[in-house]
Amino acid sequence: MTPTDKRAVLAKRIRARELVIAPGIYDMISVRIADKQAHPALYMTGYGTVASYLGLPDAGLASYTDMVHRAGQMAAGSNTPIIADADTGYGGLLNVQHTVRGFEAAGIAAIQIEDQEFPKKCGHTLGRRVIETAEMVEKVMVACDARQDPNFLIIARTDARTGLGLDEAIKRALAYREAGADVIFVEAPENEDEFAAVAAAIDAPLMANMVEGGRSPLLSRERLSELGFAVAIYPGTGFTAAAAALEQAYRCIRDTGSTDTLEAPLYPVTEMHNLMGFESVWDFEKKWAK
Protein backbone atom coordinates (compact mmCIF):
# COMPACT_ATOMS: atom_id res chain seq x y z
CA MET A 1 0.00 0.00 0.00
CA THR A 2 1.02 3.60 -0.51
CA PRO A 3 1.49 5.82 2.56
CA THR A 4 -1.81 7.53 1.70
CA ASP A 5 -3.60 4.19 1.58
CA LYS A 6 -2.04 3.04 4.86
CA ARG A 7 -3.10 6.23 6.59
CA ALA A 8 -6.65 5.96 5.26
CA VAL A 9 -7.06 2.36 6.42
CA LEU A 10 -5.75 3.07 9.91
CA ALA A 11 -7.66 6.33 10.33
CA LYS A 12 -10.96 4.72 9.36
CA ARG A 13 -10.55 1.97 11.92
CA ILE A 14 -9.44 4.28 14.73
CA ARG A 15 -12.20 6.80 14.09
CA ALA A 16 -14.70 3.94 14.26
CA ARG A 17 -13.06 3.02 17.60
CA GLU A 18 -12.34 -0.53 16.52
CA LEU A 19 -9.52 -1.62 18.80
CA VAL A 20 -6.16 -1.56 17.02
CA ILE A 21 -3.40 -3.46 18.82
CA ALA A 22 0.07 -2.44 17.70
CA PRO A 23 3.31 -4.16 18.73
CA GLY A 24 6.41 -2.07 19.20
CA ILE A 25 9.08 -1.97 16.50
CA TYR A 26 12.55 -0.57 17.05
CA ASP A 27 14.82 -1.69 14.19
CA MET A 28 14.46 -3.14 10.71
CA ILE A 29 14.48 -6.77 11.81
CA SER A 30 11.57 -6.11 14.16
CA VAL A 31 9.80 -4.23 11.36
CA ARG A 32 10.20 -7.12 8.93
CA ILE A 33 9.01 -9.73 11.40
CA ALA A 34 5.99 -7.72 12.58
CA ASP A 35 5.04 -6.63 9.07
CA LYS A 36 4.69 -10.18 7.77
CA GLN A 37 2.27 -11.03 10.59
CA ALA A 38 -0.48 -8.72 9.27
CA HIS A 39 -1.00 -6.57 12.37
CA PRO A 40 -3.41 -3.66 11.84
CA ALA A 41 -0.65 -1.21 12.86
CA LEU A 42 2.87 -1.07 14.25
CA TYR A 43 4.21 1.32 16.87
CA MET A 44 7.65 2.86 16.43
CA THR A 45 8.73 3.01 20.06
CA GLY A 46 10.92 5.92 21.03
CA TYR A 47 12.51 3.99 23.90
CA GLY A 48 13.42 1.01 21.74
CA THR A 49 14.49 3.01 18.70
CA VAL A 50 16.78 5.29 20.71
CA ALA A 51 18.21 2.29 22.57
CA SER A 52 18.89 0.24 19.43
CA TYR A 53 20.13 3.14 17.28
CA LEU A 54 22.12 5.20 19.78
CA GLY A 55 22.48 2.95 22.82
CA LEU A 56 21.10 5.73 25.00
CA PRO A 57 18.13 6.15 27.36
CA ASP A 58 14.86 7.64 26.13
CA ALA A 59 15.52 10.97 27.85
CA GLY A 60 15.36 13.58 25.10
CA LEU A 61 18.82 12.72 23.74
CA ALA A 62 17.72 11.67 20.24
CA SER A 63 17.12 14.49 17.76
CA TYR A 64 14.34 15.01 15.26
CA THR A 65 16.82 14.09 12.51
CA ASP A 66 17.73 10.83 14.25
CA MET A 67 14.12 9.78 14.62
CA VAL A 68 12.57 10.92 11.34
CA HIS A 69 15.34 9.14 9.44
CA ARG A 70 14.62 5.90 11.25
CA ALA A 71 10.89 6.41 10.77
CA GLY A 72 11.34 6.73 7.02
CA GLN A 73 13.34 3.52 6.87
CA MET A 74 10.70 1.66 8.84
CA ALA A 75 7.81 3.01 6.79
CA ALA A 76 9.55 2.15 3.51
CA GLY A 77 10.19 -1.39 4.74
CA SER A 78 6.63 -2.10 5.87
CA ASN A 79 3.23 -2.52 4.28
CA THR A 80 1.63 -1.95 7.69
CA PRO A 81 0.64 1.53 8.95
CA ILE A 82 3.11 2.82 11.53
CA ILE A 83 2.34 5.04 14.50
CA ALA A 84 5.48 6.93 15.54
CA ASP A 85 6.55 8.42 18.86
CA ALA A 86 7.50 12.05 18.13
CA ASP A 87 8.30 13.01 21.74
CA THR A 88 7.47 16.67 22.43
CA GLY A 89 7.57 17.67 18.77
CA TYR A 90 11.28 18.42 19.27
CA GLY A 91 10.88 22.00 20.41
CA GLY A 92 8.51 24.93 20.03
CA LEU A 93 5.66 25.54 17.65
CA LEU A 94 7.81 25.88 14.54
CA ASN A 95 9.56 22.64 15.46
CA VAL A 96 6.19 20.93 15.81
CA GLN A 97 5.20 22.06 12.33
CA HIS A 98 8.49 20.77 10.93
CA THR A 99 8.09 17.48 12.81
CA VAL A 100 4.60 16.82 11.48
CA ARG A 101 5.57 17.56 7.91
CA GLY A 102 8.72 15.46 8.19
CA PHE A 103 7.06 12.37 9.64
CA GLU A 104 4.20 12.62 7.15
CA ALA A 105 6.67 12.88 4.25
CA ALA A 106 8.51 9.88 5.69
CA GLY A 107 5.40 7.73 5.18
CA ILE A 108 4.25 7.45 8.79
CA ALA A 109 0.50 7.06 9.42
CA ALA A 110 0.19 8.82 12.80
CA ILE A 111 2.39 10.54 15.36
CA GLN A 112 2.20 10.95 19.10
CA ILE A 113 3.18 14.28 20.69
CA GLU A 114 3.35 14.66 24.46
CA ASP A 115 3.07 17.51 26.94
CA GLN A 116 6.32 16.89 28.82
CA GLU A 117 8.95 19.53 29.41
CA PHE A 118 12.15 19.12 27.42
CA PRO A 119 14.15 16.99 27.87
CA LYS A 120 11.41 14.39 28.06
CA LYS A 121 11.58 11.02 29.83
CA CYS A 122 10.07 7.61 29.22
CA GLY A 123 6.42 7.63 30.27
CA HIS A 124 6.81 4.86 32.82
CA THR A 125 9.66 6.48 34.74
CA LEU A 126 9.52 9.02 37.57
CA GLY A 127 10.48 12.68 37.46
CA ARG A 128 8.43 13.67 34.42
CA ARG A 129 7.33 17.30 34.32
CA VAL A 130 4.71 18.80 32.02
CA ILE A 131 4.36 22.12 30.26
CA GLU A 132 1.37 24.42 30.73
CA THR A 133 -1.88 23.17 29.21
CA ALA A 134 -2.19 26.24 26.98
CA GLU A 135 1.25 25.61 25.49
CA MET A 136 0.37 22.03 24.60
CA VAL A 137 -2.98 23.15 23.16
CA GLU A 138 -1.07 25.39 20.76
CA LYS A 139 1.20 22.50 19.82
CA VAL A 140 -1.81 20.34 19.00
CA MET A 141 -3.38 23.09 16.92
CA VAL A 142 -0.15 23.65 14.98
CA ALA A 143 0.26 19.91 14.43
CA CYS A 144 -3.25 19.55 13.01
CA ASP A 145 -2.78 22.59 10.79
CA ALA A 146 0.62 21.39 9.49
CA ARG A 147 -0.47 18.04 8.07
CA GLN A 148 -1.26 17.70 4.39
CA ASP A 149 -3.27 14.46 4.63
CA PRO A 150 -6.32 14.66 6.94
CA ASN A 151 -5.85 10.95 7.64
CA PHE A 152 -2.42 11.60 9.16
CA LEU A 153 -3.54 11.27 12.76
CA ILE A 154 -2.33 13.48 15.61
CA ILE A 155 -2.18 11.68 18.95
CA ALA A 156 -1.97 13.98 21.97
CA ARG A 157 -0.42 12.45 25.05
CA THR A 158 -0.48 13.83 28.56
CA ASP A 159 2.02 12.75 31.20
CA ALA A 160 0.26 14.64 33.98
CA ARG A 161 -1.12 11.60 35.79
CA THR A 162 2.04 10.60 37.63
CA GLY A 163 2.95 14.04 38.99
CA LEU A 164 -0.34 15.96 39.07
CA GLY A 165 -3.03 13.29 39.41
CA LEU A 166 -5.72 11.72 37.26
CA ASP A 167 -8.15 14.65 37.38
CA GLU A 168 -5.53 17.00 35.93
CA ALA A 169 -4.61 14.46 33.28
CA ILE A 170 -8.25 14.15 32.19
CA LYS A 171 -8.69 17.94 32.20
CA ARG A 172 -5.68 18.29 29.92
CA ALA A 173 -6.84 15.48 27.67
CA LEU A 174 -10.19 17.18 27.14
CA ALA A 175 -8.42 20.41 26.21
CA TYR A 176 -6.22 18.59 23.69
CA ARG A 177 -9.26 16.95 22.13
CA GLU A 178 -10.95 20.34 21.85
CA ALA A 179 -7.80 21.64 20.13
CA GLY A 180 -8.22 19.03 17.40
CA ALA A 181 -6.27 15.94 18.44
CA ASP A 182 -7.57 12.82 16.69
CA VAL A 183 -6.56 10.42 19.46
CA ILE A 184 -6.08 11.04 23.18
CA PHE A 185 -3.39 9.24 25.15
CA VAL A 186 -3.46 9.54 28.95
CA GLU A 187 -0.15 7.99 29.95
CA ALA A 188 0.26 5.67 32.95
CA PRO A 189 -3.14 5.19 34.62
CA GLU A 190 -2.30 3.20 37.74
CA ASN A 191 -5.17 0.71 37.91
CA GLU A 192 -8.11 -0.58 35.89
CA ASP A 193 -10.52 1.86 37.53
CA GLU A 194 -8.40 4.74 36.25
CA PHE A 195 -8.55 3.38 32.71
CA ALA A 196 -12.33 3.21 33.09
CA ALA A 197 -12.45 6.79 34.42
CA VAL A 198 -10.46 8.04 31.43
CA ALA A 199 -12.78 6.25 29.04
CA ALA A 200 -15.89 7.57 30.76
CA ALA A 201 -14.70 11.18 30.82
CA ILE A 202 -13.26 11.57 27.31
CA ASP A 203 -15.37 11.17 24.18
CA ALA A 204 -12.57 10.49 21.72
CA PRO A 205 -10.55 7.60 20.30
CA LEU A 206 -8.23 6.65 23.16
CA MET A 207 -4.80 5.03 23.30
CA ALA A 208 -3.62 2.66 26.02
CA ASN A 209 0.03 1.89 26.70
CA MET A 210 0.66 -1.71 27.75
CA VAL A 211 4.13 -1.90 29.29
CA GLU A 212 5.17 -5.11 31.00
CA GLY A 213 6.44 -4.11 34.44
CA GLY A 214 5.31 -0.49 33.98
CA ARG A 215 3.07 1.74 36.06
CA SER A 216 -0.17 0.55 34.43
CA PRO A 217 -1.80 -2.88 34.63
CA LEU A 218 -1.95 -4.98 31.48
CA LEU A 219 -5.58 -5.11 30.38
CA SER A 220 -6.93 -7.76 28.05
CA ARG A 221 -8.03 -7.08 24.50
CA GLU A 222 -11.59 -7.73 25.59
CA ARG A 223 -11.45 -5.28 28.49
CA LEU A 224 -9.85 -2.52 26.46
CA SER A 225 -12.47 -2.97 23.77
CA GLU A 226 -15.26 -2.97 26.35
CA LEU A 227 -13.97 0.31 27.76
CA GLY A 228 -13.92 1.80 24.26
CA PHE A 229 -10.20 2.20 23.63
CA ALA A 230 -9.25 2.55 19.97
CA VAL A 231 -5.52 1.78 20.17
CA ALA A 232 -3.40 -0.38 22.46
CA ILE A 233 0.36 -0.34 22.01
CA TYR A 234 2.90 -2.85 23.31
CA PRO A 235 6.04 -0.78 22.82
CA GLY A 236 8.55 -2.72 24.90
CA THR A 237 7.59 -6.34 24.32
CA GLY A 238 9.77 -6.83 21.26
CA PHE A 239 12.99 -5.27 22.44
CA THR A 240 12.80 -6.69 25.96
CA ALA A 241 12.19 -10.18 24.55
CA ALA A 242 15.11 -9.71 22.16
CA ALA A 243 17.36 -8.44 24.97
CA ALA A 244 16.55 -11.47 27.12
CA ALA A 245 17.26 -13.85 24.24
CA LEU A 246 20.54 -12.09 23.38
CA GLU A 247 21.69 -12.16 26.99
CA GLN A 248 21.06 -15.89 27.19
CA ALA A 249 22.69 -16.63 23.84
CA TYR A 250 25.81 -14.56 24.46
CA ARG A 251 26.23 -16.03 27.95
CA CYS A 252 25.99 -19.53 26.52
CA ILE A 253 28.74 -18.74 24.00
CA ARG A 254 30.94 -17.23 26.73
CA ASP A 255 30.46 -20.06 29.18
CA THR A 256 30.54 -23.06 26.84
CA GLY A 257 32.27 -21.86 23.69
CA SER A 258 29.32 -23.24 21.72
CA THR A 259 25.57 -22.93 21.21
CA ASP A 260 24.91 -26.65 21.55
CA THR A 261 23.21 -26.17 24.94
CA LEU A 262 21.42 -22.91 24.12
CA GLU A 263 17.80 -23.05 25.26
CA ALA A 264 16.61 -19.84 23.60
CA PRO A 265 15.04 -20.46 20.18
CA LEU A 266 17.02 -19.34 17.14
CA TYR A 267 15.44 -17.90 14.02
CA PRO A 268 16.39 -20.32 11.20
CA VAL A 269 19.09 -18.90 8.96
CA THR A 270 17.18 -19.82 5.80
CA GLU A 271 14.13 -17.93 7.08
CA MET A 272 16.33 -14.97 7.97
CA HIS A 273 17.61 -14.92 4.39
CA ASN A 274 14.01 -14.77 3.17
CA LEU A 275 13.03 -12.18 5.76
CA MET A 276 15.78 -9.82 4.68
CA GLY A 277 15.10 -10.23 0.95
CA PHE A 278 18.02 -12.32 -0.24
CA GLU A 279 15.78 -14.10 -2.75
CA SER A 280 15.48 -10.93 -4.79
CA VAL A 281 19.27 -10.52 -4.70
CA TRP A 282 19.76 -14.04 -5.97
CA ASP A 283 17.14 -13.54 -8.70
CA PHE A 284 18.92 -10.36 -9.78
CA GLU A 285 22.26 -12.13 -9.92
CA LYS A 286 20.81 -14.97 -12.00
CA LYS A 287 19.28 -12.48 -14.43
CA TRP A 288 22.46 -10.47 -14.89
CA ALA A 289 25.06 -13.22 -14.47
CA LYS A 290 27.73 -13.25 -17.20
C-alpha positions as CSV (number, residue, x, y, z in Angstrom):
1,M,0.0,0.0,0.0
2,T,1.0,3.6,-0.5
3,P,1.5,5.8,2.6
4,T,-1.8,7.5,1.7
5,D,-3.6,4.2,1.6
6,K,-2.0,3.0,4.9
7,R,-3.1,6.2,6.6
8,A,-6.7,6.0,5.3
9,V,-7.1,2.4,6.4
10,L,-5.7,3.1,9.9
11,A,-7.7,6.3,10.3
12,K,-11.0,4.7,9.4
13,R,-10.6,2.0,11.9
14,I,-9.4,4.3,14.7
15,R,-12.2,6.8,14.1
16,A,-14.7,3.9,14.3
17,R,-13.1,3.0,17.6
18,E,-12.3,-0.5,16.5
19,L,-9.5,-1.6,18.8
20,V,-6.2,-1.6,17.0
21,I,-3.4,-3.5,18.8
22,A,0.1,-2.4,17.7
23,P,3.3,-4.2,18.7
24,G,6.4,-2.1,19.2
25,I,9.1,-2.0,16.5
26,Y,12.5,-0.6,17.1
27,D,14.8,-1.7,14.2
28,M,14.5,-3.1,10.7
29,I,14.5,-6.8,11.8
30,S,11.6,-6.1,14.2
31,V,9.8,-4.2,11.4
32,R,10.2,-7.1,8.9
33,I,9.0,-9.7,11.4
34,A,6.0,-7.7,12.6
35,D,5.0,-6.6,9.1
36,K,4.7,-10.2,7.8
37,Q,2.3,-11.0,10.6
38,A,-0.5,-8.7,9.3
39,H,-1.0,-6.6,12.4
40,P,-3.4,-3.7,11.8
41,A,-0.7,-1.2,12.9
42,L,2.9,-1.1,14.2
43,Y,4.2,1.3,16.9
44,M,7.6,2.9,16.4
45,T,8.7,3.0,20.1
46,G,10.9,5.9,21.0
47,Y,12.5,4.0,23.9
48,G,13.4,1.0,21.7
49,T,14.5,3.0,18.7
50,V,16.8,5.3,20.7
51,A,18.2,2.3,22.6
52,S,18.9,0.2,19.4
53,Y,20.1,3.1,17.3
54,L,22.1,5.2,19.8
55,G,22.5,2.9,22.8
56,L,21.1,5.7,25.0
57,P,18.1,6.2,27.4
58,D,14.9,7.6,26.1
59,A,15.5,11.0,27.8
60,G,15.4,13.6,25.1
61,L,18.8,12.7,23.7
62,A,17.7,11.7,20.2
63,S,17.1,14.5,17.8
64,Y,14.3,15.0,15.3
65,T,16.8,14.1,12.5
66,D,17.7,10.8,14.2
67,M,14.1,9.8,14.6
68,V,12.6,10.9,11.3
69,H,15.3,9.1,9.4
70,R,14.6,5.9,11.3
71,A,10.9,6.4,10.8
72,G,11.3,6.7,7.0
73,Q,13.3,3.5,6.9
74,M,10.7,1.7,8.8
75,A,7.8,3.0,6.8
76,A,9.6,2.1,3.5
77,G,10.2,-1.4,4.7
78,S,6.6,-2.1,5.9
79,N,3.2,-2.5,4.3
80,T,1.6,-2.0,7.7
81,P,0.6,1.5,9.0
82,I,3.1,2.8,11.5
83,I,2.3,5.0,14.5
84,A,5.5,6.9,15.5
85,D,6.6,8.4,18.9
86,A,7.5,12.1,18.1
87,D,8.3,13.0,21.7
88,T,7.5,16.7,22.4
89,G,7.6,17.7,18.8
90,Y,11.3,18.4,19.3
91,G,10.9,22.0,20.4
92,G,8.5,24.9,20.0
93,L,5.7,25.5,17.6
94,L,7.8,25.9,14.5
95,N,9.6,22.6,15.5
96,V,6.2,20.9,15.8
97,Q,5.2,22.1,12.3
98,H,8.5,20.8,10.9
99,T,8.1,17.5,12.8
100,V,4.6,16.8,11.5
101,R,5.6,17.6,7.9
102,G,8.7,15.5,8.2
103,F,7.1,12.4,9.6
104,E,4.2,12.6,7.2
105,A,6.7,12.9,4.3
106,A,8.5,9.9,5.7
107,G,5.4,7.7,5.2
108,I,4.3,7.5,8.8
109,A,0.5,7.1,9.4
110,A,0.2,8.8,12.8
111,I,2.4,10.5,15.4
112,Q,2.2,11.0,19.1
113,I,3.2,14.3,20.7
114,E,3.3,14.7,24.5
115,D,3.1,17.5,26.9
116,Q,6.3,16.9,28.8
117,E,8.9,19.5,29.4
118,F,12.1,19.1,27.4
119,P,14.2,17.0,27.9
120,K,11.4,14.4,28.1
121,K,11.6,11.0,29.8
122,C,10.1,7.6,29.2
123,G,6.4,7.6,30.3
124,H,6.8,4.9,32.8
125,T,9.7,6.5,34.7
126,L,9.5,9.0,37.6
127,G,10.5,12.7,37.5
128,R,8.4,13.7,34.4
129,R,7.3,17.3,34.3
130,V,4.7,18.8,32.0
131,I,4.4,22.1,30.3
132,E,1.4,24.4,30.7
133,T,-1.9,23.2,29.2
134,A,-2.2,26.2,27.0
135,E,1.2,25.6,25.5
136,M,0.4,22.0,24.6
137,V,-3.0,23.1,23.2
138,E,-1.1,25.4,20.8
139,K,1.2,22.5,19.8
140,V,-1.8,20.3,19.0
141,M,-3.4,23.1,16.9
142,V,-0.2,23.7,15.0
143,A,0.3,19.9,14.4
144,C,-3.3,19.6,13.0
145,D,-2.8,22.6,10.8
146,A,0.6,21.4,9.5
147,R,-0.5,18.0,8.1
148,Q,-1.3,17.7,4.4
149,D,-3.3,14.5,4.6
150,P,-6.3,14.7,6.9
151,N,-5.8,11.0,7.6
152,F,-2.4,11.6,9.2
153,L,-3.5,11.3,12.8
154,I,-2.3,13.5,15.6
155,I,-2.2,11.7,18.9
156,A,-2.0,14.0,22.0
157,R,-0.4,12.4,25.0
158,T,-0.5,13.8,28.6
159,D,2.0,12.7,31.2
160,A,0.3,14.6,34.0
161,R,-1.1,11.6,35.8
162,T,2.0,10.6,37.6
163,G,2.9,14.0,39.0
164,L,-0.3,16.0,39.1
165,G,-3.0,13.3,39.4
166,L,-5.7,11.7,37.3
167,D,-8.2,14.7,37.4
168,E,-5.5,17.0,35.9
169,A,-4.6,14.5,33.3
170,I,-8.2,14.1,32.2
171,K,-8.7,17.9,32.2
172,R,-5.7,18.3,29.9
173,A,-6.8,15.5,27.7
174,L,-10.2,17.2,27.1
175,A,-8.4,20.4,26.2
176,Y,-6.2,18.6,23.7
177,R,-9.3,16.9,22.1
178,E,-10.9,20.3,21.9
179,A,-7.8,21.6,20.1
180,G,-8.2,19.0,17.4
181,A,-6.3,15.9,18.4
182,D,-7.6,12.8,16.7
183,V,-6.6,10.4,19.5
184,I,-6.1,11.0,23.2
185,F,-3.4,9.2,25.2
186,V,-3.5,9.5,29.0
187,E,-0.1,8.0,30.0
188,A,0.3,5.7,33.0
189,P,-3.1,5.2,34.6
190,E,-2.3,3.2,37.7
191,N,-5.2,0.7,37.9
192,E,-8.1,-0.6,35.9
193,D,-10.5,1.9,37.5
194,E,-8.4,4.7,36.2
195,F,-8.6,3.4,32.7
196,A,-12.3,3.2,33.1
197,A,-12.4,6.8,34.4
198,V,-10.5,8.0,31.4
199,A,-12.8,6.3,29.0
200,A,-15.9,7.6,30.8
201,A,-14.7,11.2,30.8
202,I,-13.3,11.6,27.3
203,D,-15.4,11.2,24.2
204,A,-12.6,10.5,21.7
205,P,-10.6,7.6,20.3
206,L,-8.2,6.6,23.2
207,M,-4.8,5.0,23.3
208,A,-3.6,2.7,26.0
209,N,0.0,1.9,26.7
210,M,0.7,-1.7,27.8
211,V,4.1,-1.9,29.3
212,E,5.2,-5.1,31.0
213,G,6.4,-4.1,34.4
214,G,5.3,-0.5,34.0
215,R,3.1,1.7,36.1
216,S,-0.2,0.6,34.4
217,P,-1.8,-2.9,34.6
218,L,-2.0,-5.0,31.5
219,L,-5.6,-5.1,30.4
220,S,-6.9,-7.8,28.1
221,R,-8.0,-7.1,24.5
222,E,-11.6,-7.7,25.6
223,R,-11.5,-5.3,28.5
224,L,-9.9,-2.5,26.5
225,S,-12.5,-3.0,23.8
226,E,-15.3,-3.0,26.4
227,L,-14.0,0.3,27.8
228,G,-13.9,1.8,24.3
229,F,-10.2,2.2,23.6
230,A,-9.3,2.5,20.0
231,V,-5.5,1.8,20.2
232,A,-3.4,-0.4,22.5
233,I,0.4,-0.3,22.0
234,Y,2.9,-2.8,23.3
235,P,6.0,-0.8,22.8
236,G,8.5,-2.7,24.9
237,T,7.6,-6.3,24.3
238,G,9.8,-6.8,21.3
239,F,13.0,-5.3,22.4
240,T,12.8,-6.7,26.0
241,A,12.2,-10.2,24.5
242,A,15.1,-9.7,22.2
243,A,17.4,-8.4,25.0
244,A,16.6,-11.5,27.1
245,A,17.3,-13.8,24.2
246,L,20.5,-12.1,23.4
247,E,21.7,-12.2,27.0
248,Q,21.1,-15.9,27.2
249,A,22.7,-16.6,23.8
250,Y,25.8,-14.6,24.5
251,R,26.2,-16.0,27.9
252,C,26.0,-19.5,26.5
253,I,28.7,-18.7,24.0
254,R,30.9,-17.2,26.7
255,D,30.5,-20.1,29.2
256,T,30.5,-23.1,26.8
257,G,32.3,-21.9,23.7
258,S,29.3,-23.2,21.7
259,T,25.6,-22.9,21.2
260,D,24.9,-26.6,21.5
261,T,23.2,-26.2,24.9
262,L,21.4,-22.9,24.1
263,E,17.8,-23.1,25.3
264,A,16.6,-19.8,23.6
265,P,15.0,-20.5,20.2
266,L,17.0,-19.3,17.1
267,Y,15.4,-17.9,14.0
268,P,16.4,-20.3,11.2
269,V,19.1,-18.9,9.0
270,T,17.2,-19.8,5.8
271,E,14.1,-17.9,7.1
272,M,16.3,-15.0,8.0
273,H,17.6,-14.9,4.4
274,N,14.0,-14.8,3.2
275,L,13.0,-12.2,5.8
276,M,15.8,-9.8,4.7
277,G,15.1,-10.2,1.0
278,F,18.0,-12.3,-0.2
279,E,15.8,-14.1,-2.7
280,S,15.5,-10.9,-4.8
281,V,19.3,-10.5,-4.7
282,W,19.8,-14.0,-6.0
283,D,17.1,-13.5,-8.7
284,F,18.9,-10.4,-9.8
285,E,22.3,-12.1,-9.9
286,K,20.8,-15.0,-12.0
287,K,19.3,-12.5,-14.4
288,W,22.5,-10.5,-14.9
289,A,25.1,-13.2,-14.5
290,K,27.7,-13.3,-17.2
